[in-house]
Amino acid sequence: MKKKNQFLILVLALGLVLSGVPSRAASSGALEGTVTVTAPPRPAPQQAYGSDSNYGKSNYGSPAVPSHELPEEIVVYLKKVPGSFKPPKEPVVLEQKYIQFAHRVLPILAGTTVEFVNQDAVYHNVFCNSQVNPRFDLGRKLKGETARVKFKHPEDVKLYCEIHASMKAHLLVLQNPYFTVTAPGGHYSLSHVPPGHYELVAWHDYWAPVTQKVTVKKGKTSEADITLDRVQN
């Protein structure tokens, strides 16, 4: 049930982003399809107990934390859609929970503010070494403490925790709001897309991303299935 709730929260957040896209049903088109995965599955996670840092153990007595497997999330998005797009007014939340980030990958529109929230009974210290967005180190945060960072430029921002080496996540900062998240074998749908020729991308942090050319027609729903067939090198 917790996995399902996390996935629903992410889908609702993406819906808020897409609600900022003008509704031009008559002059726009849509794209939908199925994302199939034939690549080998991700190796099973190791059981996690408490903090893998003496810093966390000394402050909280090494609380036992059962492993909490995250759902596989595949981001489907269009590259280089013409126009300018306003990011959501409210921040998108990325929790640290069960000694991991709540999502392995979180897609956001460029200009979006992300709120990092520690929900664990140990310290977390989120940092990144971004190439085009500001590099940051949020410092050690206790349970319930938060910090906000705005990401202005498209980039795959890799996130880490200075205290827990196993914690990793990706913020996929995108140029436009025509993106969504689905599960392996799941259906995706992108609506109110300006007609044109685009590159459709299915992105995953373990399986190699796939790009294919698509055409969106005015007043039509085009179909484009996509398959992830190999693991990243």
C-alpha positions in Angstrom: 0.0 0.0 0.0 2.9 2.4 0.8 4.4 1.8 -2.7 1.0 2.5 -4.3 0.6 5.7 -2.3 4.1 6.9 -3.3 3.3 6.3 -6.9 0.0 8.1 -6.7 1.6 11.1 -5.1 4.1 11.3 -7.9 1.4 11.1 -10.5 -0.7 13.8 -8.8 2.4 16.0 -8.7 2.9 15.5 -12.4 -0.8 16.4 -13.0 -0.2 19.7 -11.2 2.6 20.5 -13.6 0.6 19.6 -16.7 -2.4 21.6 -15.4 -0.3 24.7 -16.3 -0.3 23.6 -20.0 -3.0 25.6 -21.9 -5.9 23.4 -22.9 -5.9 23.6 -26.7 -7.6 20.3 -27.6 -8.7 21.5 -31.0 -5.3 22.7 -32.1 -3.1 20.2 -30.3 -2.6 16.4 -30.3 -1.8 13.6 -28.0 0.6 10.7 -27.7 0.1 7.5 -25.9 1.5 4.0 -25.8 2.9 1.1 -23.7 6.4 0.9 -22.2 7.7 -2.7 -22.3 10.8 -3.9 -20.5 12.7 -6.9 -21.9 16.0 -6.0 -20.2 17.2 -8.0 -17.1 15.7 -6.9 -13.9 17.5 -4.8 -11.3 19.3 -6.9 -8.7 17.4 -7.4 -5.5 18.3 -4.8 -2.8 20.2 -5.8 0.3 18.5 -5.6 3.7 19.2 -2.3 5.2 19.6 -1.8 9.0 19.9 1.6 10.4 22.6 4.0 9.3 25.7 3.0 7.5 27.5 5.8 9.2 28.9 6.0 12.8 27.5 9.6 12.8 23.9 8.3 12.5 24.5 5.4 15.0 25.9 7.5 17.7 23.0 9.9 17.7 20.1 7.4 17.3 21.3 4.0 18.6 21.3 2.3 15.2 17.5 1.9 14.8 16.6 -1.2 12.7 15.2 -0.1 9.3 13.7 -2.9 7.2 14.5 -2.8 3.5 11.8 -0.9 1.5 11.8 -1.7 -2.2 10.9 1.2 -4.4 8.8 0.7 -7.5 10.5 0.9 -10.8 9.6 4.3 -12.3 10.1 5.0 -16.0 10.0 8.6 -17.2 8.5 9.2 -20.6 9.0 12.7 -22.1 9.3 14.7 -25.3 12.5 16.6 -26.2 12.6 20.2 -27.4 9.0 21.2 -27.5 8.8 24.8 -28.7 7.5 27.5 -26.2 8.1 28.7 -22.7 6.6 27.0 -19.8 5.9 28.2 -16.2 7.0 25.9 -13.4 4.5 25.0 -10.6 4.2 27.6 -7.8 4.4 25.0 -5.1 7.5 22.9 -4.5 7.8 19.3 -5.5 8.6 17.2 -2.4 11.4 14.6 -2.3 11.5 12.7 1.0 14.4 10.8 2.5 12.8 7.7 4.1 13.9 4.2 5.0 17.6 5.3 4.5 16.9 6.1 0.8 15.3 8.7 -1.4 11.5 8.2 -1.9 12.1 8.0 -5.7 15.1 6.8 -7.7 14.1 9.3 -10.3 11.9 12.4 -10.0 11.1 14.4 -13.2 10.5 18.1 -12.8 10.1 21.1 -15.1 13.0 23.5 -15.3 12.4 26.3 -12.8 10.8 24.0 -10.3 11.7 24.2 -6.6 12.3 20.9 -4.8 11.7 20.5 -1.1 13.9 17.9 0.6 12.3 16.4 3.7 14.0 14.1 6.1 11.5 11.5 7.4 14.1 9.2 9.1 15.2 9.0 12.7 18.8 9.5 11.5 20.6 12.5 10.0 20.7 12.9 6.2 22.9 15.3 4.3 21.8 15.7 0.7 24.3 17.1 -1.8 24.9 17.2 -5.6 27.7 18.1 -7.9 25.6 19.5 -10.7 27.2 20.6 -14.0 24.7 23.4 -15.0 22.6 23.9 -11.9 24.1 25.2 -8.7 26.0 22.7 -6.7 24.8 22.4 -3.1 25.3 20.7 0.2 22.2 21.0 2.4 24.0 20.1 5.6 22.9 17.5 8.2 19.2 17.5 8.7 17.3 15.9 11.6 13.9 14.2 11.2 11.3 16.7 10.1 13.8 19.3 8.8 13.5 20.6 5.3 15.5 22.5 2.7 14.5 23.9 -0.7 16.5 24.2 -3.9 15.4 25.6 -7.3 16.6 23.9 -10.5 16.5 26.2 -13.4 18.3 24.3 -16.2 17.6 20.9 -17.9 19.9 18.3 -16.5 20.1 14.8 -15.0 21.0 16.0 -11.5 22.5 13.2 -9.4 21.7 13.3 -5.7 23.6 11.7 -2.8 23.7 11.6 0.9 27.0 12.5 2.6 26.2 10.2 5.5 24.8 7.2 3.7 26.8 6.1 0.7 24.0 3.8 -0.6 21.6 6.7 -1.1 21.3 7.9 -4.7 18.6 9.5 -6.8 18.2 11.4 -10.0 16.3 14.7 -10.5 15.5 14.7 -14.2 15.1 18.4 -14.9 13.2 18.8 -18.2 12.8 21.6 -20.7 9.0 21.2 -21.1 6.1 19.8 -19.1 5.2 17.0 -21.6 6.4 14.1 -19.4 4.9 11.4 -17.2 5.9 8.4 -15.2 4.8 4.8 -15.7 5.8 1.3 -14.5 7.3 -1.5 -16.6 4.5 -2.7 -18.9 2.5 0.4 -18.1 0.6 2.8 -20.3 1.6 6.4 -20.8 -0.3 9.4 -22.2 0.8 12.9 -23.1 -2.0 15.4 -23.9 -2.3 18.9 -25.3 1.0 18.5 -27.3 1.6 21.0 -30.1 1.6 19.3 -33.5 5.1 18.5 -34.8 7.9 16.0 -35.0 9.6 15.1 -31.8 12.0 12.7 -30.1 10.2 10.5 -27.4 12.4 9.3 -24.6 11.8 6.5 -22.1 14.3 7.1 -19.2 15.3 4.8 -16.4 18.2 4.9 -14.0 19.2 1.2 -14.4 17.9 0.2 -17.9 19.4 2.1 -20.8 17.1 5.0 -21.9 15.5 4.7 -25.4 14.8 7.5 -27.9 12.6 7.2 -30.9 11.1 9.7 -33.4 7.3 10.4 -33.2 4.8 12.7 -34.9 2.0 14.4 -33.1 -0.9 15.5 -35.4 -3.5 18.2 -34.8 -6.6 16.8 -33.2 -5.3 13.3 -33.3 -4.0 10.8 -30.7 -0.8 9.1 -32.0 0.4 5.8 -30.7 4.0 5.0 -30.0 5.1 2.0 -28.0 8.6 1.9 -26.7 10.8 -0.9 -25.3 13.7 -0.9 -22.9 15.8 -3.9 -23.9 19.2 -3.5 -22.2 20.9 -2.5 -19.0 23.1 0.6 -18.9 26.8 0.1 -19.5 
